[in-house]
Amino acid sequence: MNAAQATPQTLLLKRDGAVLHVTLNRPETRNAMSLAMVLELREALAGAQADGATRVLVLRGAGGHFCAGADLRDMAGARMKLAEDPEALVKVNQAFGDLCVAYANTGLATVAVLEGTVMGGGLGLACVVDVALAGSGAVFRLPETSLGVVPAQIAPFLVERLGYAEAKRLAVTGGRLDSQAALTLRLVHAVHAAGALDHALAAVLAEILQCAPGAVAATKALMAQARFSKPASMVHHAAEVFSQAALGTEGVEGTTAFLQKRKASWVPQ
């Protein structure tokens, strides 16, 4: 966030060089995601994208839990407004969907540290980040259908991360996974003992920061497009993307640094 933005009430923000750590900070509710938190997460991302300094955004939760999903009080409040605004529930749900899309589409690298409860919308956020690290005690839940509702905004990202068959299985069973099961399904990319999570995060961040930020953003955009395209249709566009990168500042610096056997300028010294 920049100086013009208000201090967030539901998040803790901490900068460490090019890394912005964003902690969901409603531990009394296991970090249930209120509409206020959704909006502040959007603001935190927008600020990081605009500040010219952030290269990685890390999401985690306070109090030993990542996120218990949507705050049901917001849904109850929206129901009470239906008489005056028939779209009240649609707007609340869509706000979370817009949040997921924004984090999925950002050119910044994103990492989630998943501990304790990872439920509903929290599971959705886990599916949109680039790297998901789980604590060995994390429990993943998709309880919407057991509550008589639909994992509406999460569904596309579940299908993208897990594939249609596994996403559907979890949805119709009100899925519950421990961290090892989540790893087997590739919902998460690694599992570590609780005491080793910070070390594992530091190692991942060091790897990300070896990579050029512009190249990371361009690669993420190219891969996102490739999901819906046949390889043959991508050849010319991919060649153009490669050429632009190779002739750009990062490409020249990266290849020169390699030949000179030194670190590239974007690597922390």
C-alpha positions in Angstrom: 0.0 0.0 0.0 1.2 3.5 -0.7 1.0 6.4 1.8 -2.3 7.6 0.4 -4.0 4.4 1.3 -5.5 3.8 4.8 -3.9 1.4 7.2 -5.7 -1.9 6.7 -7.9 -3.2 9.5 -8.0 -6.9 8.6 -4.4 -7.4 7.3 -0.9 -7.0 8.5 1.6 -5.8 5.9 5.3 -6.2 6.2 7.9 -5.4 3.6 11.2 -7.3 3.4 13.1 -5.9 0.4 11.3 -6.9 -2.8 8.9 -9.1 -0.8 5.6 -8.0 0.6 4.2 -10.2 3.4 0.4 -10.0 3.7 -1.0 -11.6 6.7 -4.8 -12.2 7.1 -5.3 -10.8 10.6 -8.7 -11.9 12.1 -7.4 -14.7 14.3 -10.5 -14.7 16.4 -12.5 -16.0 13.4 -9.6 -18.2 12.0 -9.2 -15.3 9.5 -12.6 -15.7 8.0 -12.8 -13.5 4.9 -15.1 -10.5 5.4 -15.9 -8.2 2.6 -13.6 -5.7 4.2 -10.8 -8.2 4.0 -11.6 -8.9 0.4 -11.3 -5.2 -0.5 -8.1 -4.7 1.6 -6.5 -7.7 -0.2 -7.4 -6.1 -3.5 -5.9 -2.8 -2.3 -2.7 -4.5 -1.1 -2.2 -6.2 -4.4 -2.9 -3.0 -6.4 -0.4 -1.1 -4.3 2.2 -3.8 -4.7 1.8 -3.8 -8.5 2.1 -0.1 -8.6 5.0 0.6 -6.3 7.7 -0.5 -8.6 9.6 -2.3 -5.8 7.5 -5.4 -5.0 8.4 -8.6 -6.8 6.8 -11.2 -4.6 3.7 -11.2 -2.5 3.4 -13.7 0.3 0.0 -14.6 1.8 -0.4 -16.3 5.2 -2.7 -16.2 8.2 -2.3 -15.0 11.8 -2.9 -17.2 14.8 -2.0 -20.6 13.3 -4.8 -20.7 10.6 -4.7 -19.5 7.0 -8.4 -18.8 6.3 -11.7 -20.3 7.4 -13.5 -19.2 4.2 -16.1 -16.5 3.9 -17.5 -14.7 6.9 -21.1 -15.9 7.0 -22.1 -12.6 8.7 -21.6 -10.9 5.4 -23.9 -13.3 3.6 -26.5 -12.8 6.4 -26.2 -9.1 6.0 -26.6 -9.3 2.2 -29.8 -11.4 2.7 -31.2 -8.7 4.8 -30.7 -6.1 2.0 -32.4 -8.2 -0.7 -35.6 -6.2 -0.5 -33.8 -3.0 -1.4 -31.1 -4.6 -3.6 -31.9 -7.9 -5.2 -28.3 -8.2 -6.3 -26.8 -7.9 -2.8 -25.7 -11.5 -2.5 -24.4 -11.5 -6.1 -22.3 -8.4 -5.3 -20.7 -10.0 -2.2 -19.9 -13.2 -4.0 -18.6 -11.5 -7.0 -16.3 -9.3 -5.0 -14.5 -12.5 -3.8 -14.4 -13.8 -7.4 -12.8 -10.6 -8.6 -10.2 -10.9 -5.8 -9.3 -14.4 -7.0 -9.0 -13.3 -10.6 -6.8 -10.3 -9.6 -4.4 -12.6 -7.7 -4.4 -15.2 -10.4 -3.6 -12.7 -13.1 -1.0 -10.6 -11.4 2.5 -10.4 -12.9 4.0 -10.5 -9.4 5.1 -13.9 -8.1 2.7 -15.1 -5.4 3.3 -17.6 -2.5 0.9 -18.9 0.1 2.0 -20.3 3.5 -0.9 -22.6 4.5 -1.4 -23.6 8.2 -4.3 -24.8 10.3 -7.7 -24.3 8.6 -7.7 -23.8 4.9 -11.4 -23.7 4.0 -13.7 -22.5 1.3 -12.5 -19.2 0.0 -9.1 -19.8 1.8 -8.8 -22.9 -0.3 -9.6 -20.9 -3.4 -6.8 -18.4 -2.6 -4.5 -21.4 -2.2 -5.4 -22.5 -5.7 -4.6 -19.1 -7.4 -1.0 -18.5 -6.0 2.1 -19.6 -7.9 3.6 -21.5 -5.0 1.6 -23.1 -2.1 3.6 -24.3 0.9 1.6 -26.2 3.6 2.3 -27.0 7.2 2.1 -30.6 8.1 -1.0 -29.9 10.3 -3.0 -28.0 7.7 -6.5 -29.2 7.0 -8.2 -28.4 3.7 -12.0 -28.2 3.5 -14.5 -27.5 0.7 -17.7 -27.4 2.8 -20.0 -25.3 0.7 -22.3 -28.1 -0.5 -22.7 -29.4 3.0 -24.0 -25.9 3.9 -26.5 -25.9 1.1 -24.5 -23.4 -1.0 -22.1 -23.6 -4.0 -18.3 -23.0 -4.2 -19.2 -20.7 -7.1 -16.1 -18.5 -7.4 -13.7 -21.2 -6.2 -14.8 -23.8 -8.8 -12.9 -22.5 -11.8 -9.7 -22.3 -9.9 -10.2 -25.8 -8.3 -10.7 -27.3 -11.8 -7.6 -25.4 -13.0 -5.4 -26.6 -10.1 -6.7 -30.2 -9.6 -8.5 -31.1 -12.8 -12.2 -31.7 -13.4 -12.5 -35.1 -11.8 -10.8 -34.3 -8.5 -12.5 -30.9 -8.2 -15.9 -32.5 -8.7 -15.1 -35.3 -6.2 -14.2 -32.8 -3.5 -17.3 -30.6 -4.2 -19.8 -33.4 -4.0 -18.3 -34.9 -0.9 -17.7 -31.7 1.0 -14.1 -32.5 0.7 -11.7 -32.8 3.6 -8.0 -33.3 3.0 -4.9 -33.4 5.2 -1.7 -31.9 4.0 -0.3 -35.1 2.6 -3.5 -35.7 0.6 -3.4 -32.1 -0.6 0.2 -32.7 -1.8 -0.7 -35.9 -3.6 -3.4 -34.0 -5.5 -0.9 -31.1 -6.1 -3.2 -28.7 -4.4 0.0 -27.7 -2.6 3.5 -27.9 -3.9 5.3 -28.9 -0.7 4.6 -29.9 2.9 6.8 -29.0 5.8 6.7 -29.3 9.6 5.4 -26.2 11.3 8.8 -25.2 12.6 10.4 -25.5 9.1 7.9 -23.4 7.2 9.7 -20.1 7.5 13.0 -21.7 6.3 11.1 -23.3 3.4 9.6 -20.0 2.5 13.0 -18.3 2.6 14.4 -20.9 0.2 11.5 -20.4 -2.2 11.8 -16.6 -2.0 15.5 -16.8 -2.7 14.8 -18.9 -5.8 12.1 -16.5 -7.1 14.4 -13.5 -6.6 17.1 -15.1 -8.8 14.6 -14.7 -11.7 14.0 -11.4 -13.6 10.7 -9.8 -12.6 9.7 -8.8 -16.1 10.5 -12.3 -17.4 8.4 -13.8 -14.6 5.4 -11.6 -15.5 5.7 -12.4 -19.2 6.1 -16.1 -18.6 3.0 -16.1 -16.3 1.0 -14.3 -19.0 2.2 -16.7 -21.7 1.4 -19.8 -19.7 -2.1 -18.4 -18.8 -2.8 -18.0 -22.6 -1.4 -21.5 -23.3 -4.0 -23.1 -21.1 -6.6 -22.4 -23.7 -4.6 -22.6 -26.9 -3.2 -25.4 -29.1 0.6 -25.4 -29.1 0.8 -24.8 -32.9 -1.3 -21.6 -32.5 1.1 -20.3 -29.9 4.4 -20.7 -31.9 4.6 -17.3 -33.5 3.3 -15.4 -30.5 5.7 -17.2 -28.2 8.6 -16.4 -30.6 7.6 -12.7 -30.4 7.5 -12.8 -26.6 10.9 -14.5 -26.5 12.4 -11.9 -28.9 11.1 -9.0 -26.9 12.5 -10.5 -23.7 15.9 -11.4 -25.3 16.3 -7.9 -26.8 15.1 -6.1 -23.6 17.0 -4.8 -20.7 16.6 -8.0 -18.6 17.5 -10.3 -21.5 20.7 -8.4 -22.3 21.7 -8.1 -18.6 20.9 -11.8 -17.9 22.9 -13.2 -20.7 25.8 -10.8 -20.1 25.9 -11.7 -16.4 25.9 -15.4 -17.3 28.8 -15.0 -19.7 30.7 -12.8 -17.1 30.0 -15.4 -14.4 28.4 -12.8 -12.1 24.9 -12.3 -10.6 22.4 -10.4 -12.6 21.4 -7.0 -11.4 18.0 -8.1 -10.1 19.5 -10.7 -7.8 19.8 -9.5 -4.2 23.4 -9.1 -3.3 
